[in-house]
Structures are given as C-alpha cells and as structure tokens.
C-alpha cells in the first residue's frame, strides 16, 4: 500500500507542473507531424512511380490452368507487381532489391492441385523485412482464394449430374464451406528465407505515420528517463529520501514506488500518443489492441526501471539530463525509431537489433506495417520485460550502495 | 535494565577516517539526552546509525531494546527522526506533507486525519496548513520537519540540530515543543552545538569530539569536571605571544589558550587572579582592552577537556 502512496505522491507532483504536460504530450505530437511530413515529402517526389511490391514469378510447371489463374490474379493485384524470373536469378534479384521476394511454382503443381492433393508454392523472401511479411500475407490470401475456387470446382463437378436436385446442391455447398474452413492456408505457401533483401523504398507502408508515430512515441518515452531519474535526485536533494529510509520502508519498496509512478507517467504518455495516432493519423494500432497494450506496458516498465537506475548513478539534475539525452540518442537511433533497421547497413542493424527500443519498434511495426496480430507482440514484450527486470535489479543494487 | 536508547562501542569509518570511535551512552525512557559537540564531532554520523541510514562498522545500538543492526525494522517502528536538513516536499502543502509522511509511517483513514490535525496544533501551523512549504520561513519549515516525525507517536525521537539557522521565536517554539513532548513521556535524543540548549533541555548530556564521547553525565556532573574554574576571555592591544608565557606561569591560572584573537583563561578564583593578570601584562608592556568573566558552564567544560571552544 505504501508503494502506491509513494507513487501517487510522485504523480501528483509531476502533473502539477504544467511544463511536464507540454513535454509529455504536445512535443511528441508536434514531432510526429514533423517526421510524418518529412517521410511523406520524401515519397511525394516519386508519386508517379509504381509503389506495388515487386514479386518475382518463377513458373517451373508450364502453362497449367491453376498456375495461369494465379498469374492473372497476381498480375491484376493492386498490392504486387509481377516480374518474371528464372530459378537462377531469384537470389540475385532479391539481393539487389529488384524484387522483394519470388514465388516459385514447383514442377507438377497443376497436376497435384487438379488431383486434389496438397502442393505448396514456395515464397523466397527476407522474412524480417516489411515487404517480405506483406508478401506472405498477400499470397496467403490470394492462394487461399484460388484453392477454394478449385475445391468448389471439384465439388460442383461431382454434383453436376443432378442439376435440379436441391438437396445435392446444398450438400455440395456444405462440403465446399467445410473445405474452406478446414483449409490450412499457411501450408499453401511455404516461405523460404534464403537471402537478405535490399531495402524497400516505401518502408513505412502506405502511411508515413506508420513509422513516425511509433518512432516518436518510443523516442519521447525514452525522454521520460529525465523525469524518472530526476525523481531520485530530487528526493536526495530535498533529503526526503533520507527520511523515507528512516521509516520501515525497505529499499526495494522505495524503488518500486518511484518506478510505479514513472511507469504511470510513461504509460499515460504512450496511451495518449497511441490514441492520437489511431484517431488523427490513421495509424492502425487497433489492428491488434492487446498486442499494442502489451508492448506499451513492457516499454513503459523498461523505461521506468532504466530511469531509476540513472537516478541512482548520477549526482545532480544536469547529469540526469546528460545521461537521458545520451540514452535517447543511442536508443532512438540504433533502435530504429527514426528509420527502420531494415534500411540500415548490416553492422548498424545488427547492433540495433539488441536494443530494447528496437524490440519496442518491432512490436509496434509488426502490428502496424506487417499487419500481424497479438502473437507477434509476445516476443518483443517478453524481451522488454526482461530488460525491465534487469534494470530494476540493477537500480535496487545501486540504491543500496547509494550515499543518501 | 532496558534503556530507551543504548549505544555500545559504536564505530563508523569512511576509508581511513574514523568518524565515530567506540561511542557508548544510554538514555532512559522519558528522558532528554543531548549529544553536544562542535561541527564535525560525529554527532550526525552517530544518529544516522541509530536511524538505520548508515550501517555501523562496529559495535551496536538499540532503540527500545531492538538492535539497529539485527532488528532494524523493529527499531525504526519506535523511532521518529528529525533530520538536520529540511526533509519535506517543497511543492506540497504542510498538510499534504504530513499526510504523506503519516502514510509512510503506516497511518490510514481517521487515525491519520486525527494525527495530522493534532500535529498541526503542536507545531502551531493550523492556519498555514494549506500553504506550500516553499512559501514558509525557515522556522516554519523546521516546525513541519519536526511534525512529520511525530505523526506515529514514536517512543523515541531523534532531533539532529533542529534549531540551526532559524529566528529566535521559532527556536523558542521548538525548544518548548521538545519539553512538551518529553513531558508526554517521549524519549528525546537531541544533538546540538549550542550549549544553552543542551543545558536547558537535557537530563543527561554526552559531549562528543572527534568521533569520541569525551564526557557523559548530568549538567551538574559535567560542570564539576572543571571544579571551581572560571573562564575569563581577555582581549589585549598587542600580539598575544608576549603576555601568554607570563600569564601561563601566573599563580591560579589552570590553562590559557589563544582562541580567535581572544586569550581565554581558566582560573580557580577570578577575584584573586585577575589583578595578577593585569600586573603581568603591565610588566611586558601590554594593555588589556576588555575582560569577560563567565561562571563555569558547558562551554568551559568543553574547553577544559579539549583546549578548544565548542564553536571551533
């Protein structure tokens, strides 16, 4: 209970300061607009360009009916642009960025499908890239439609001998529906990740705020380290920490109370920016609301814990600001908040991928750019929570060694 | 016998610096014990160890029978601490501060409200309870600082120089509060470098210097340490060196030191010795410009024991 009392006291102090509201909400919103505008301006110059995702087409099965149907379906797609390739040129074309992936129709595909057997297509792409993820989703949908059409054709052929028998037609429909629901769409397209692709130009998808909104959100959440670190510094400065430690509160309770307050502040900031992004900028955080919530909670906990660790290391406010700014620039730049790590060089991206901020961005971008669901948020959430735990443990360790 | 406060061979070192060396003293329940000593004597370090803020390097101390080393939480439950610095949230009101600290001491609901009201009465700030602490004078802040330590009605209260840097009116208020709390049965450990406060408040006084307890007893017991010696502060019109040797050999002078440009002598009978000092000064061509005679007091005791003034 005293942990909550301590947290509520901190919150009341922070929210009394009007400047903190400006810092927590107004500035990140302004920066989101600025960054989104900057990304958009960059792409406006290429407005006449075909922005569909380039997909390589390798047909090893001649001109069968099913593969022809699939080719036509994809050729007419608003999402992908087909580029005909041979098996030999697939890897190179993906590496150079000519295509984001390649769909390979295997030998005997039409025969197997016509016989009602399972025959997966192969998608070769970089599964870590936004376009790779998107291609997989697009092809799953397209191939599922195609396969269901084939299934219905089979069923219709079986019942065609009795065209006026309503009960037989109903039975055919029922069977078709069942076949639809039982179809494992994931097995229809097999993904192979054999090359690392060149960066796509429209890495933020169809909305520049898909990058700007979570990027600024994570960056300004990291700026919360300033408030978080200053809490302990102020407690030391006003000697209230000394008084707190003369009560029966344990060290971990004091750290936890302050951390709870910081969590509340950072989470409130994130929640406001998520709502703003969703309603005003069309950034679809609600694609996976629970996933967004999980990533936001874990991100807030990590930042609160790290801020308190900074508070136990530094001596005064100026050092807090210095440490927080360093952390913000390092974690923001390396964590992919300004641009996705996929467009960065290999070493930069490799370092960036171990940053907690990068995992926060991955969590949000899985939902926003890759259209993935709750399951995509588990790993980023788990890793952020692990970071939060480590920083919290370090904060308690340092707190116990601190000269009050 | 169980004491409210018992300190046994307490030690604290910071690297090579021995801040507290084998300090031992006791305080019975319901008494005021003053820890008197100049700045840097080790008083604050001692009470930091009693409050659980610093771990002793050696020895032990107990509050109401609970060791601060092995049972720190039990010891803290019986303890209220008034730090030397103002330990309050400046952007919260006096009442908000007291409510917060009451909660930290485990008070809730009606009990908390009642105690906050009572404490505001005790510290005389009922009318200003809604004002932010940063709008208060130094004395008013000190009173809230004390009030925050009284909320949970501790058996023992430790006050670390609570009257430093405040106006005479607030100082008087605080000293009266200490007496009132003591009358209610609270044991008070009061650290100060003002001998008048120690003399006025204390049942026992422990004099501390350079990390050691150099004397302990009641006010009268400590005065007896210097016997009938009277302190005479003398200023002269010349360098002290010439006359100092002459006065040291004068009959009736127990000791004489130069302190802050004043020559301070401890003599056994000022009426008899003073004419001899004038004679000795005349003989070396020095003129005495002022003389201040003080009956034996705690300052004299400290001077007698250390050769230095309390304010040094």
Boltz contact constraints between the chains, C-beta under 6 A:
constraints:
  - contact:
      token1: [A, 5]
      token2: [B, 103]
      max_distance: 6.0
  - contact:
      token1: [A, 9]
      token2: [B, 100]
      max_distance: 6.0
  - contact:
      token1: [A, 13]
      token2: [B, 91]
      max_distance: 6.0
  - contact:
      token1: [A, 239]
      token2: [B, 83]
      max_distance: 6.0
  - contact:
      token1: [A, 239]
      token2: [B, 85]
      max_distance: 6.0
  - contact:
      token1: [A, 239]
      token2: [B, 87]
      max_distance: 6.0
  - contact:
      token1: [A, 240]
      token2: [B, 87]
      max_distance: 6.0
  - contact:
      token1: [A, 242]
      token2: [B, 83]
      max_distance: 6.0
  - contact:
      token1: [A, 242]
      token2: [B, 87]
      max_distance: 6.0
  - contact:
      token1: [A, 243]
      token2: [B, 87]
      max_distance: 6.0
  - contact:
      token1: [A, 245]
      token2: [B, 53]
      max_distance: 6.0
  - contact:
      token1: [A, 246]
      token2: [B, 51]
      max_distance: 6.0
  - contact:
      token1: [A, 246]
      token2: [B, 81]
      max_distance: 6.0
  - contact:
      token1: [A, 247]
      token2: [B, 104]
      max_distance: 6.0
  - contact:
      token1: [A, 247]
      token2: [B, 105]
      max_distance: 6.0
  - contact:
      token1: [A, 248]
      token2: [B, 73]
      max_distance: 6.0
  - contact:
      token1: [A, 248]
      token2: [B, 76]
      max_distance: 6.0
  - contact:
      token1: [A, 248]
      token2: [B, 77]
      max_distance: 6.0
